[in-house]
Amino acid sequence: MGTTPSRGGYLPINGLNLYHEVYGELGTSKPPLLLIPGAFMATGSMKAWADAFASERAVIVFDQQGHGRTPATSREMSYEQFADDAAALLSALEVKRADVMGYSQGGGVALQLAIRHPSLVSKLVSMSATFRKDGWYPSVFEAIRGPHRRSVRQYARREGVQGAHARRQGVRRLPREDEGLEHQ
């Protein structure tokens, strides 16, 4: 189909320079769909999904802190913080309510968005999201707590994510200390 964003770019959101894309027109009678990518994913990895839904409604996709075109900062990373970023993005776009769909880490962020900002969420789809932490490898907690990319890189190498999972998620290679993630 090859849908292209009708608008997008960077917005100042909660101390971030947050990158987003909008497919279609906001402000119609049907709520837009907010797509939230998972870890190691960015707006480009959601292109097929945006294409699938954009013929029926507006679609909003954004890069979370330290993902895609949204730079990493020293600010702590958490599902709750990313949910607050999503809420602030919707507010900046003047969206009163949205249907929300998140995948993997994005599913956890979608759950937190519905819990923390219920007035913004009309319908919720959370795919492959964790709801309990007792099944995680301890190194996952290290990666989440780490304020910079190094802990994510260490997790990926230790758990074998670099070769298999990272490529499936659109990461061409994990970064050196002084650079960001590269997505396809």
C-alpha positions as CSV (number, residue, x, y, z in Angstrom):
1,M,0.0,0.0,0.0
2,G,2.8,2.4,0.8
3,T,1.0,4.8,3.1
4,T,3.1,7.9,3.9
5,P,2.7,10.1,7.0
6,S,0.5,13.1,6.6
7,R,2.5,14.8,9.3
8,G,5.2,14.1,11.8
9,G,8.5,15.2,13.2
10,Y,9.7,16.2,16.7
11,L,7.7,17.6,19.6
12,P,9.0,18.6,23.0
13,I,7.5,16.0,25.3
14,N,8.5,15.6,29.0
15,G,12.0,16.8,28.4
16,L,12.5,14.7,25.3
17,N,12.7,15.6,21.6
18,L,10.1,12.9,20.8
19,Y,9.7,11.8,17.2
20,H,6.3,10.8,15.9
21,E,4.3,10.2,12.7
22,V,0.6,10.7,11.9
23,Y,-1.0,8.8,9.1
24,G,-4.4,10.3,8.0
25,E,-6.3,13.2,9.5
26,L,-6.9,13.6,13.2
27,G,-10.1,15.1,14.5
28,T,-12.5,12.8,12.6
29,S,-15.4,11.0,14.3
30,K,-13.4,7.8,14.6
31,P,-10.7,7.8,17.3
32,P,-7.2,7.5,16.0
33,L,-5.1,4.4,16.7
34,L,-2.0,4.9,18.7
35,L,0.6,2.2,17.9
36,I,3.3,1.7,20.4
37,P,6.4,-0.3,19.2
38,G,8.3,-2.7,21.4
39,A,11.9,-2.6,22.6
40,F,14.5,-2.2,19.9
41,M,11.7,-1.1,17.5
42,A,10.8,2.3,16.1
43,T,8.2,4.0,13.8
44,G,9.7,2.3,10.8
45,S,9.1,-1.2,12.3
46,M,5.3,-0.4,12.6
47,K,5.0,0.7,8.9
48,A,3.0,-2.5,7.9
49,W,0.6,-2.0,10.8
50,A,0.2,1.7,10.0
51,D,-0.6,0.8,6.4
52,A,-3.1,-1.8,7.5
53,F,-5.1,0.6,9.6
54,A,-4.6,4.0,7.9
55,S,-7.3,3.4,5.3
56,E,-9.9,3.3,8.1
57,R,-8.7,5.8,10.6
58,A,-5.8,8.1,11.6
59,V,-2.8,6.3,13.0
60,I,-0.2,7.8,15.4
61,V,3.2,6.1,15.9
62,F,6.1,7.4,18.0
63,D,9.6,6.5,19.0
64,Q,10.1,6.0,22.7
65,Q,13.0,7.5,24.6
66,G,16.2,6.0,23.2
67,H,14.5,4.3,20.3
68,G,14.6,5.2,16.6
69,R,14.8,9.0,16.2
70,T,14.0,10.0,19.8
71,P,17.4,10.4,21.5
72,A,18.4,8.7,24.6
73,T,18.7,10.9,27.7
74,S,19.8,10.4,31.3
75,R,16.1,10.3,32.4
76,E,15.1,7.0,33.9
77,M,13.3,4.6,31.5
78,S,10.1,2.9,32.6
79,Y,6.8,1.7,31.2
80,E,5.1,4.4,33.4
81,Q,7.4,7.2,32.0
82,F,6.8,6.0,28.5
83,A,3.0,6.0,29.1
84,D,3.2,9.5,30.4
85,D,5.1,10.5,27.2
86,A,2.4,8.9,25.1
87,A,-0.3,10.8,27.1
88,A,1.6,14.1,26.6
89,L,2.0,13.3,22.8
90,L,-1.8,12.8,22.5
91,S,-2.4,16.0,24.3
92,A,0.1,17.9,22.1
93,L,-1.7,16.5,19.1
94,E,-5.1,17.6,20.6
95,V,-6.4,14.0,20.7
96,K,-9.0,13.6,23.5
97,R,-9.3,9.7,23.2
98,A,-7.5,7.1,21.2
99,D,-7.7,3.4,20.6
100,V,-4.3,2.1,21.7
101,M,-2.3,-1.0,20.5
102,G,1.1,-1.9,21.8
103,Y,3.5,-4.7,21.0
104,S,5.9,-6.3,23.5
105,Q,7.4,-3.4,25.5
106,G,4.8,-1.2,23.8
107,G,2.1,-3.5,25.2
108,G,3.4,-2.8,28.7
109,V,3.4,0.9,27.9
110,A,-0.1,0.6,26.5
111,L,-1.3,-1.0,29.8
112,Q,0.3,1.7,31.8
113,L,-1.3,4.4,29.6
114,A,-4.7,2.8,30.3
115,I,-4.0,2.6,34.0
116,R,-2.5,6.1,34.5
117,H,-4.5,8.0,31.9
118,P,-7.8,6.1,31.5
119,S,-9.7,9.1,30.0
120,L,-7.4,9.0,27.0
121,V,-7.9,5.3,26.1
122,S,-11.0,4.2,24.3
123,K,-10.0,0.6,23.4
124,L,-6.8,-1.2,24.4
125,V,-4.9,-4.0,22.7
126,S,-1.8,-5.3,24.4
127,M,0.2,-7.9,22.5
128,S,3.1,-10.0,23.8
129,A,3.3,-7.8,26.9
130,T,4.6,-8.9,30.3
131,F,2.3,-8.6,33.2
132,R,4.5,-10.3,35.8
133,K,8.2,-9.9,36.4
134,D,8.9,-13.3,38.1
135,G,9.5,-15.0,34.7
136,W,12.1,-12.5,33.5
137,Y,15.8,-13.1,33.4
138,P,17.6,-10.9,36.0
139,S,19.5,-9.2,33.2
140,V,16.3,-7.8,31.9
141,F,15.9,-5.7,35.1
142,E,19.5,-4.5,34.7
143,A,18.7,-3.3,31.1
144,I,15.5,-1.6,32.2
145,R,17.2,0.2,35.2
146,G,20.2,1.3,33.1
147,P,20.0,5.0,32.2
148,H,22.0,4.4,29.0
149,R,22.4,2.1,26.1
150,R,25.3,0.2,27.6
151,S,23.0,-2.0,29.8
152,V,20.7,-2.8,26.9
153,R,23.8,-3.8,24.8
154,Q,25.1,-6.0,27.7
155,Y,21.7,-7.7,28.1
156,A,21.5,-8.3,24.3
157,R,24.9,-9.9,24.1
158,R,24.5,-12.0,27.3
159,E,21.1,-13.3,26.4
160,G,21.9,-13.9,22.7
161,V,19.4,-11.2,21.5
162,Q,21.9,-9.5,19.3
163,G,21.9,-12.2,16.6
164,A,18.3,-13.3,16.5
165,H,15.8,-11.1,18.3
166,A,17.4,-7.7,17.6
167,R,17.4,-8.4,13.8
168,R,13.8,-9.5,13.9
169,Q,13.0,-6.2,15.6
170,G,14.7,-4.2,12.9
171,V,18.0,-3.5,14.7
172,R,20.8,-3.8,12.2
173,R,23.5,-3.9,14.9
174,L,23.8,-2.9,18.5
175,P,25.5,0.4,19.1
176,R,28.9,1.3,20.4
177,E,28.9,3.4,23.5
178,D,28.9,6.7,21.6
179,E,26.1,6.0,19.1
180,G,22.4,5.2,18.9
181,L,20.5,2.1,17.7
182,E,20.2,1.7,14.0
183,H,16.9,0.5,12.6
184,Q,16.1,-0.8,9.2
